[in-house]
Amino acid sequence: MRKSWKIWKRYPLKGSVTLELEANYEIDEIPVPDQAPSVCLRGQIRQLPDGDWMISVFLVNGQHEPEQNKDTAWLFQPELSVRSAHPEAPDIFIRKPLEQHTAALDPIIHAENQAMAMLYRNQVEFAVGHGVGVHAELVPDTPTRAICLSSSIIPNYEVPATKPPTEEEIPALKGLVLDMKRLSEASDAELQSMLEPLTTAYQLWIEAQAAKLGDPNEGLAEYQEAAEGAIANCRRVLARIEAGLATMRDNPQAAKAFRFMNQAMWQQRIHSAYSERRRRGESLALETVDVPPGSRSLS
């Protein structure tokens, strides 16, 4: 007897709805009335005090789920996409307004929120998904405006690799030594010359950032308090680094402890790399594992 197989095949549904901006309008539309009359768009259109608009849109599956073959009433990988109905004015989407109510509830949380908003002021949030991610199609070279917003079942974002700056990028770093082996073997005087470029370069970087506070092109006008606080924190960190170098200069025992710390980290890294390669079946000696200078970094 031949065995029969039941095979499901998905088929796409696509529809569109055009909405006029009307304050306090309740959205209740059916995108595909012929094929899916029970699947609708619901939401609300609101106008903010500053004249901008905020729109909430939800896809509602109102189909009745049968007792058998329940997935016939399911929607797989639904996507909502919103864009301007006027091709001559496509860049209608602007950033979501920042939350300001935390100032009255908790000054510390408010300060943290403002600091994060300042740091990521060019990473604009246009919409928030509920159970989904949101992909924004940005205007070229204008990260604060978008021409299309789409829901994303599986959100994705490519995080660029973080690389330390080079001497070519920051000339003040010339002479800086972060190789743990070299630091563990340096004399007290050598430690100072090896590490002082770090404080010099950091101080120059802080001054360059402070100069941006009055630059209108930096977009910091609404973040002055957060920006000034960030610069103050950087200056405190610089003072701590300088105090640490001074302690190693004036206290031989502190310099010895610093060398021992670097020796321990250097050896730990070598043994970890050795163990990993041995687990892969390689046959090698421990002394051949050490990585070349320049690829280690000070923790």
N, C-alpha and C positions, 0 to 999 in steps of 0.2 A: 504494500500500500504506500502510495506517495504521500509524504508529509507536506502539509500546506503551511506557508509562512505568511504572517500578516506584516506588511511593511508600511510604515508611515512616511509620508512625504510632505514636507513643509512647503507652503506656497506663500509668497509675499503679498502683503496688503499695503497699499500706499494711498494716502489721502491728504488733503490740505484744507485749511480753514483760514479765512482772512478776518481779522478782528479790528474794529475801530477802537481807538483809545477813548474810553468813556469812564469817568470816575465812578468807583463803586459798582462797576459792572460785573455781574455774576456770569462766568463763562459756563456754558452748557451746550456743546456742539458735538456732532457726530461726523468724524472725518471720512469714514467709508460707509455711507448709509446702505448701499446696495448689498455689500458682502458682510459687513459687521455692524448691524444696526444697534447692537447692545454695547459697543465699545465707544466710549465718548471722552471728550476733553472737558474737564471741569477746573474751575479756579476762579480767580478774582483779579480785576484790574483796579489799582489804586493810584491816586495822584498824591505825591508827597508835597509838603509845604513849600519846598523850593521850586516846584513846577515839574520836577522829574516824575517818571512813572515807575511803579513797581508792579510786576505781573507774576502771579502764581498760576502755574498750569500743571495739572495732573492727568495722567492717562488712567481711566477707570475701565476695568474689564467687567461689564455687567452681565456677561453671558451666564446662563444657567448651566451648572456642572451636572452632567448626567451620572447615573449610578454606575454605568459601565463606560469604558473608554473616556475617562474624565479629561484626558489631555486634548480631546477635540475642542474643549472650551478654553484651552490655555492660549496664551500669547507668548511666543518665544522671541527673545531678543528685541523687544519693542524699543523704538527710538523716537524721541521728540526732537524736532529741529525747528528753530525759530529764527526768522530773518525779517528784514524790512520788506514791506510790500511796495516800496518805492525804490526802484533801481538807482535813481539819481541821488538818493540819500541812504546808502547802505550801512554806514557806521553809526547805528542808533544806540548801541549798547555801551553803557558806561559802568564804572565800578560800583559795587554795592556800597551803600553808605556805611561808614565805620560805626561800630558800637560806642556810644558815649556814656551810657548809663552806668558803667562801672565806676566812674569817678565818684559818684555819690555813695556807692556801696562799699568799695574798698580802694583807697588811693594807691595801694601797692599794686593790685591787679590792674588798675587803670594805667599806671605808669608802665607796667610790663606790656600791656596791650599796645600802648602808644609806641613803645620802643620797637616792638615787632612790626607794627604797621609802617614805621619809618624804614626799617631795614628792608622790608619787602614791598615798598611803595610802588615799585615797577612790576611786581608780580600781582596783577590785579585779579580780584575775585569778582566775576560778573554775575554768577548765580550759584545756588547751592542745590545739589541733587538730594532727593530723599530715596535712599536705596539704590541710587545710581551715581555715577560721576558726571561731570559736565565738561565738555570740550568746547573751547572758545576759538573761533577762527578770527585772528587778530588782523587789524589794519596793518599793512606793511610799515615797519619802522615806527609804529605808534602802539606801544603795549597797553595803553590805557583805554583803548576803544576796540570794539569787536563788531564784526559784520554778520556773524552767525553763532548761535549757541545750540549745542546738541547734547542730548543725554548719552551716556556711555555705560553700557552694562558692565564692562570690565575696564575701569579707569587705568590709564597708563601715563607714565611721565618718565622721560629720560633724564637721569641725574648726571650732570657732567662730572668727570673726575676732578678731584681737588689736588692741585699740584703746588708745591711750595714755589715762591718766586725765585728767579735766578738773578745772578749778579748783573746780567744784561738788562733785566727789567728794573732792578733796584741797585744801582751802582754802590750805594752805601753799604751793601751786604758784603762787599769784597773783603776777603780775609776771615769771614765768619766760619768757624769750624763746628760742625754738629756731629762729626763722626765719633761714635762712642769709644772706639778703640783709641783714637788719638787723644780724646779728652781724658781717658783713664790713665794715659801714660805721660801727660803734660806736667810740667813743673808749675809752681804757684804763679810765677810771672807769665808763663806761656798761657795759662788759663785766662788771664785778664785780656791779653791781646787776641786770643781766639774768640772770646765772647763779646767784647766791647762793641764790635760792629752791629750786634743785634740791638743794643740800646740806641746807637746812633741812627740806624735805619728806622727803628720804631718811632723815635722822636720826630724825625722828618715826616714820616707817614702821618702821625697825629696832627702835625701842623698843617699838612696838606688837606686833611679832612676838616680841620677847624676852619680853613679858608673857604670851604664850600658852604658854610652856614649862611652867608650873605649872597650866594649866587642864585638868582631866580631860576636858572636853568636846572638846578638840582632838585627842585620840587620839595624843598624842606620848609616852606613857609608855615605850614600847619603843624610842623613837628619840631619847632624851635626848642621847646622844653626837653623833649626826648633827645634831640640831637646834642644839646649842651650837656645833658646828663651822660650820654654815651662818651663824649669827649672827656668829661671829667673822670669817668671810669677808666678810660684808656690812660690818662695821666697817672692815675693811682697805680695801675698795673706797671707802668714804666718805672715809677718810683720804687715799687717792690723789686723789680728786676735789678735796678741800680743798687738797691740796698743789699740784695743777695750777692752781687759781684763784690761790693765793698766788704761784706762779711768774709768772703773767701780770700780777699786780699789781706785783711787784717787778722784773720784767724786761721792759722795753718791747719788746725784740726777740722775746720769746716771745709777747707780745700781738699783735705785727705778724704773726708766723707763723700764729697762730690765725685772725686776720682773713683772711689770704691763703688758708688752707685752706678757710674757709667761702665765700670768693668763688669759688674753683675748683669747689667742689661745686655752688654755686648756678648757675654758668655751665654746668657739665656737664649739670645736670638740664634747663636751658632748651634747650640744643642737642639733647639726646636727645628731648625732647618735640617740638621743632621738626622734627627729622628724621623722627620717626614720623608726624607729621601730613602732612608733605610726601609720604611714601611712600603715604599713603592718597589722594593727589591733591588735597589742600587747597592753596589759594594764600593765603599769609599772610606777614607780616613777622615777623622774629625777635623784635622788641620787644613783639609782641602775645601772645607765648606764655607769658610769666611767670605763674605761678600766684599767687593772692592770698595774703597773709600768713596764717599759721595752718595752711597745708596742707603746709609744708615741715617737715622734722625734722632735728635735728642728729645726725650719725652719730658 
